[in-house]
Amino acid sequence: MAEHGTDEPSSRTGSPDGEGQASGDRLSLHQRLAVRELIDTELSYLHLLRLCASDIRSRLQQLPQGDLDVLFSNIDDIIEVNSRFLHDLQETTSREEEQVYLIGNLFLEFQEELERVYRVYCASYDQALLLVETYRKEPELQREIQSVIEAVVPQAGPSGLSFLLVIPLQRITKYPLLLQKILENTVPDASAYPVLQRAVSALQDVNTNINEYKRRKEVASKYARVEQLTLRERLARLNTHTLSKKTTRLSQLLKQEAGLVPRTEDKEFDGLEERFHWVSLCVTEMKNNVAVYLDNLEAFLRFRPQECDLDIAGGPVPEYCSLMRELQLQAFPRFLPHYHLSEPAFQKLLEDTLGQNGHQLRSFQENFEKVLPPPTVQPLLPGAERQVQALLSRYGPEKLYQVTSNVSGAGTLDLTLLRGQVVALLQNKDTKGNSSRWLVDTGGHRGYAPAGKLELYHVISGQEEIKGQEGPHQDSHHHLAPEPIPAPVPSLPTVTQVVAVYPFVARSSHEVSLQAGQLVTVLEAQDKKGNPEWSLVEVNEQKGYVPSSFLAKAPSPAPWGWSLPS
């Protein structure tokens, strides 16, 4: 009886090992249920997306194509990514022992793709909701839309389009919760535990990045909409909140101008802004050059003299027409590389070439500051010709000034200007009567600039350019080139092949004009007095001086692609 009594308590309460086994079984069960929920809901979600993209979108033909593009956005991209994701997810079921580990890795692999497609959809979601609201104001159209949705997706109910449009947003925000549920039912010492932790964190980052991207798009669209408003619409938007903000800004500006509070300076921002302006000018110049090139190329290919009736009897005319026909059909196309490629093949070739020539782009970035114009008066900034012409026609030549060195605007009304930029003088003092700060117009913005960094800009007309070629220029605002005969310097190379980075107009018989991108032979890298700011060069069999800062070392020839200064 005693032995039986000692065994009895153990049989009622169970051993600690038995309790641990039961707890482990519960965790394993809940983990499998969480995995099953993930896969089942993913399957159902993808089914709804396909219904939206195929059946519903195809039946809403009464809506404009632009409305359909906004409503369904990039749903096709989402379906493509989630189809691959579901396929890989279902394949993990065949490896039950490693399934949780594989699921964590799968989310990490798809992290970037999920963020890429869902941020586009989420950014256009608010605009889609605005369309839905406009449809509700048209009862007949709303009934047609609702009938289509109820026929395909009965569970949508009266919400209709709103129910369908929000599904992708709900799904991307639910992924971290589903992963967290699997993680909570995984023992901490399991090999899948750290992988699941990283996956949860990665999907949380995805949602954070999507929200930030959506916020920035909303801010950008907000200011874009404000620029398109009429004066009456802008006045209608005024309220106590906007008046309070504008009053605070004006008060802060007046305090800064009066010297009561220090001005806020951000040198990093000023530097980035200056670089942005330079890139913008270069892109504008490149766009103009490409447009001119395409126009010239089109005119060249359109010229077909062999098809014209030449009023010349006999002689070499038939032979000439035959030759031109052969050139037009066979020889000329050979001068246009890759004309025979299809568009996808050409795009792939372009991507491969840009990848191969990536070092040229990096070299351009590293040497970006080196090719900036020096702190002297320049003919013009790249791509600024039209801006100068606009200022010239509006204010006249006597009001134009050129910036001699970079200006970083510290105050609210101070401008950030680049070396060589041309501005128009509006007033030669500020509101306090300070003549060291001038009010100027850049052609797009008005503000103050230091008077000491502005020099009168001399507009060179066509006749003046011809006179400049014939003899020395008498204008005191220009830097005359040195004498044409330099003293030899044995330590410097006598002949160097370089490229003209910027155009230069000769202003005297001692100088020579340059075109941007033109090959130049440097005979001497300084003038006769040893000044390295001027170089003696030979261009088109003409010798003369040009600013040394306008030249850059010629890059090694590349088989195809961009040719950039190094």
C-alpha positions, 0 to 999 in steps of 0.5 A: 500500500505504501508503494502504491501511495507514493506513486499516486501523487505522481500519476495525478500531477505529471512530471516537469518533463511532461509539462514541458512537452505539453507546452512545446506541443501547444507552441508547435500547434499555434505556430502551424496555425499561424503559418497556415493563416499566412498562406491561406490569406495570401491565396485569398488576397491574390485571388481578389487582386486578380478579380480586380485586375481582370473582371472588374477593371474590364467591365468598368469601360464606362470610366475614362482610361485615366480614371482606371489608371488611377483607381487600379494604379500598378495593381498588375505589378503587385500581382506579379510580385505576390504571385511569385511570393505565394509560389515560393511560400507554398513550396515551403510546405514540403519542407515542414522541419525548415518551413518557418526558417524558409518563410523568414528568409523569403520575406527578407528576399522579397523586402525590396520588391514589396516596398517598390510596388506597394509604395507606388500604390499607396501613394496614389490611394488618396487620389483614387478615393477622391475619384470614388467620392466624385462617382458618388455624386452621380447616382446613375454611374454609382449604381453601374459601378456597384452592380459590376462589383457585386456581380464579381465580389459579393462580399464587397457589400455597399462599400464597393470600390472603397472595399477593393481599393483598400485591400493592398494597403491592409495586406502590406500592413498585416505582414509584420503582424502575421510574422510576429504571430509566428515568432511568438510561437517559436522557441527562442533557441530555434535556428529560425528565431533570429531570421524571423526577428529580422523579417519582422523588422524588415517588414516594419521598415517597409511600412515606414518607408512607404509612409514616408514616400507617401508623405513626400509625394503628398507634400510635392503634389500640394505645392504643385496644386498651389502653383496652378491655383488662381488668385481667387482660389488662393484667397479662398484657401486662407484661414487663421492657421495659414495667416498665423504661419505667414505672420510668424515667418514675416516676424522672424524675417523682420527680426533677422533683417533688424539684427535682433536674432541671428540668421540661420545658416546651413552650409551643407544645404547651401553647398547641395543647392549650388551643386543642384543648380549646376546639374540643372544647368548642365541637364538643360544644356544637354537637352538643348544639344540633343534636340538640335542634334536630332533636328539636324539628323532628321534634316540630313536623312530627309534630304534626297536629291536623287528623287528630284527632277534635275533639269540636266540632260544626259551626262553624269546625272543618272550615275549621280542619282544611282550613287545617292540612292545607294548612299541613302539606302546602304551607306548612310544607315551604317553611320547610325549605330544599332539601327537594326536592333529592336527596342528591347535589345537596344535598351539592354545594350544601353544598360550594359554600356552604361554599366561598363562606362560607370567609371566615367560617371564616377570620375565625373562626380569626383572631378565635378568641382574641378571643372567649375569656372574660376572666380572671374567674369565668364562669357556665360554659364552653360545653358544660360543663353536664353535666360540672359536674352530674357533679362536683356530684352526686359531690362536692357544691357546697362542693367545686366551684371555678372557674378564674379564668385559663388554667393551663398544666401544666408538670409531669407531674401538673400539669393544663392548665385553661381560664378558666371551667372548673369542677373539684372539690377533692380535697386543698388541698395537694400531697404535700410539704404545699405549700398553693399547689398543690391536687389537683383533679378535672376530671371526667376527669383528676386533677392539681394546679392553682395555688390562686391561680387557683381560686375557689369556684364558686357553684351557682345553683339555679332559686330563686336565679335568680328571687331574683336577678331580684328583687333584688341577690345577696348572695353574695360570690363573684360580681361584682355589676353596676354601678348600672343608670343609666350616664353617657352617653359621647358618644365611643361609639356609643349603639346597636350590634347584637351577638351573645351568644357565651356564655350568661349568667345574671343574678345581680341586678336590674341584670343581664340574662340572655343565650342563646348566639347571641342578638341584643343591642342595646348601649346603652352599651359601659361602665358609669357609672364608665367600666369597659369590662368591663360593657356596658348592653344591651337584650334582649327589651325588658329592659335590664341589664348583661352582661360585654362579653367575652360579646358579639361583633360581629354578622356581615353576613347570609349567604344560606345557611350558617354564621353565625359571629362576626367 
